[in-house]
Amino acid sequence: MRALVCIGAAVVVFVVDWMTKASALRLLRGHPRHIFGPLWLRLEFNTGVAFSIGAGHPALAAGVASVLVIAVAFAASKMDSIWGVLGAGMVIGGAVGNLTDRLLLALHGAAVDFIWTGFWPTFNLADVSIVVGCVLMVMGLPRR
Protein backbone atom coordinates (compact mmCIF):
# COMPACT_ATOMS: atom_id res chain seq x y z
CA MET A 1 0.00 0.00 0.00
CA ARG A 2 2.80 2.46 0.93
CA ALA A 3 4.61 1.90 -2.35
CA LEU A 4 1.40 2.42 -4.32
CA VAL A 5 0.65 5.72 -2.55
CA CYS A 6 4.23 6.96 -3.02
CA ILE A 7 4.47 5.97 -6.69
CA GLY A 8 0.94 7.21 -7.44
CA ALA A 9 1.63 10.62 -5.88
CA ALA A 10 4.94 10.89 -7.75
CA VAL A 11 3.31 10.07 -11.09
CA VAL A 12 0.41 12.50 -10.59
CA VAL A 13 2.79 15.32 -9.59
CA PHE A 14 5.11 14.58 -12.51
CA VAL A 15 2.29 14.54 -15.09
CA VAL A 16 0.59 17.70 -13.82
CA ASP A 17 3.96 19.47 -13.60
CA TRP A 18 4.87 18.39 -17.14
CA MET A 19 1.51 19.58 -18.50
CA THR A 20 1.78 23.00 -16.84
CA LYS A 21 5.37 23.48 -18.01
CA ALA A 22 4.47 22.49 -21.59
CA SER A 23 1.65 25.05 -21.49
CA ALA A 24 3.98 27.71 -20.08
CA LEU A 25 6.55 27.07 -22.80
CA ARG A 26 3.86 27.33 -25.46
CA LEU A 27 1.89 30.31 -24.14
CA LEU A 28 4.20 32.51 -22.10
CA ARG A 29 7.30 33.12 -24.24
CA GLY A 30 7.54 36.90 -24.21
CA HIS A 31 3.95 37.18 -22.97
CA PRO A 32 3.67 37.38 -19.17
CA ARG A 33 0.09 37.22 -17.93
CA HIS A 34 -1.32 38.89 -14.86
CA ILE A 35 -3.65 36.60 -12.88
CA PHE A 36 -4.66 38.71 -9.84
CA GLY A 37 -2.97 40.77 -7.14
CA PRO A 38 0.76 40.04 -7.14
CA LEU A 39 0.37 36.75 -9.05
CA TRP A 40 1.73 36.58 -12.60
CA LEU A 41 2.56 33.81 -15.03
CA ARG A 42 5.98 34.65 -16.45
CA LEU A 43 8.35 32.21 -18.17
CA GLU A 44 11.83 31.91 -16.68
CA PHE A 45 14.57 29.29 -16.75
CA ASN A 46 16.29 28.33 -13.49
CA THR A 47 19.75 26.77 -13.63
CA GLY A 48 20.00 26.68 -9.84
CA VAL A 49 18.19 24.68 -7.18
CA ALA A 50 15.48 25.97 -4.84
CA PHE A 51 15.04 29.74 -4.99
CA SER A 52 17.72 29.90 -7.73
CA ILE A 53 20.50 29.07 -5.26
CA GLY A 54 23.51 27.95 -7.27
CA ALA A 55 22.22 29.55 -10.48
CA GLY A 56 24.60 29.01 -13.33
CA HIS A 57 25.59 25.54 -12.12
CA PRO A 58 23.05 23.18 -13.71
CA ALA A 59 25.17 20.08 -13.07
CA LEU A 60 25.05 20.84 -9.34
CA ALA A 61 21.26 21.23 -9.51
CA ALA A 62 20.88 17.92 -11.36
CA GLY A 63 23.13 16.19 -8.83
CA VAL A 64 21.19 17.58 -5.87
CA ALA A 65 17.89 16.44 -7.44
CA SER A 66 19.25 12.94 -8.09
CA VAL A 67 20.48 12.53 -4.52
CA LEU A 68 17.18 13.93 -3.21
CA VAL A 69 15.13 11.37 -5.15
CA ILE A 70 17.23 8.45 -3.88
CA ALA A 71 17.23 9.67 -0.26
CA VAL A 72 13.49 10.35 -0.18
CA ALA A 73 12.66 7.01 -1.81
CA PHE A 74 14.73 5.26 0.86
CA ALA A 75 13.06 7.29 3.63
CA ALA A 76 9.61 6.48 2.22
CA SER A 77 10.35 2.77 2.40
CA LYS A 78 10.83 3.13 6.17
CA MET A 79 7.78 5.31 6.91
CA ASP A 80 4.66 4.09 8.68
CA SER A 81 2.56 7.22 8.18
CA ILE A 82 0.46 7.43 5.03
CA TRP A 83 0.93 11.24 5.17
CA GLY A 84 4.68 10.83 5.20
CA VAL A 85 4.57 8.39 2.28
CA LEU A 86 2.26 10.71 0.33
CA GLY A 87 4.64 13.60 1.02
CA ALA A 88 7.61 11.52 -0.12
CA GLY A 89 5.83 10.77 -3.39
CA MET A 90 5.16 14.47 -3.88
CA VAL A 91 8.83 15.31 -3.28
CA ILE A 92 9.97 12.58 -5.67
CA GLY A 93 7.50 13.64 -8.39
CA GLY A 94 8.56 17.29 -8.12
CA ALA A 95 12.27 16.50 -8.09
CA VAL A 96 11.94 14.18 -11.09
CA GLY A 97 9.89 16.85 -12.90
CA ASN A 98 12.61 19.46 -12.49
CA LEU A 99 15.35 16.92 -13.23
CA THR A 100 13.56 15.97 -16.46
CA ASP A 101 13.58 19.62 -17.53
CA ARG A 102 17.30 19.85 -16.87
CA LEU A 103 18.25 16.65 -18.65
CA LEU A 104 15.77 16.26 -21.52
CA LEU A 105 14.75 19.73 -22.63
CA ALA A 106 17.20 21.81 -24.64
CA LEU A 107 17.32 24.49 -21.94
CA HIS A 108 21.03 24.29 -21.03
CA GLY A 109 20.31 22.47 -17.79
CA ALA A 110 17.54 24.78 -16.61
CA ALA A 111 14.17 24.00 -15.08
CA VAL A 112 11.06 25.76 -16.40
CA ASP A 113 9.62 28.22 -13.86
CA PHE A 114 6.52 30.30 -14.51
CA ILE A 115 4.74 31.40 -11.32
CA TRP A 116 5.90 34.88 -10.28
CA THR A 117 4.79 37.07 -7.40
CA GLY A 118 7.36 39.85 -7.56
CA PHE A 119 8.39 39.26 -3.93
CA TRP A 120 9.46 35.60 -4.20
CA PRO A 121 11.70 33.85 -6.73
CA THR A 122 9.82 32.45 -9.73
CA PHE A 123 8.76 28.82 -9.22
CA ASN A 124 6.71 25.99 -10.71
CA LEU A 125 4.29 23.31 -9.51
CA ALA A 126 7.15 20.85 -8.96
CA ASP A 127 8.62 23.31 -6.46
CA VAL A 128 5.25 23.67 -4.70
CA SER A 129 4.93 19.91 -4.56
CA ILE A 130 8.42 19.53 -3.06
CA VAL A 131 7.63 22.06 -0.30
CA VAL A 132 4.19 20.60 0.50
CA GLY A 133 5.64 17.09 0.35
CA CYS A 134 8.36 18.01 2.87
CA VAL A 135 5.71 19.41 5.23
CA LEU A 136 3.68 16.19 4.94
CA MET A 137 6.80 14.11 5.55
CA VAL A 138 7.52 16.06 8.75
CA MET A 139 3.87 15.72 9.82
CA GLY A 140 4.20 11.99 9.28
CA LEU A 141 7.18 11.61 11.60
CA PRO A 142 6.44 9.52 14.67
CA ARG A 143 5.55 11.53 17.78
CA ARG A 144 7.54 10.62 20.89
Stockholm file with secondary structure:
# STOCKHOLM 1.0

chainA/1-144         MRALVCIGAAVVVFVVDWMTKASALRLLRGHPRHIFGPLWLRLEFNTGVAFSIGAGHPALAAGVASVLVIAVAFAASKMDSIWGVLGAGMVIGGAVGNLTDRLLLALHGAAVDFIWTGFWPTFNLADVSIVVGCVLMVMGLPRR
#=GR chainA/1-144 SS CHHHHHHHHHHHHHHHHHHHHHHHHHHCTTCCEEEETTEEEEEEEECSSGGGTTTTCHHHHHHHHHHHHHHHHHHHHHCCCHHHHHHHHHHHHHHHHHHHHHHHSSSTTCEEEEEECSSSCCBCHHHHHHHHHHHHHHHTSCCC
#=GC SS_cons         CHHHHHHHHHHHHHHHHHHHHHHHHHHCTTCCEEEETTEEEEEEEECSSGGGTTTTCHHHHHHHHHHHHHHHHHHHHHCCCHHHHHHHHHHHHHHHHHHHHHHHSSSTTCEEEEEECSSSCCBCHHHHHHHHHHHHHHHTSCCC
//
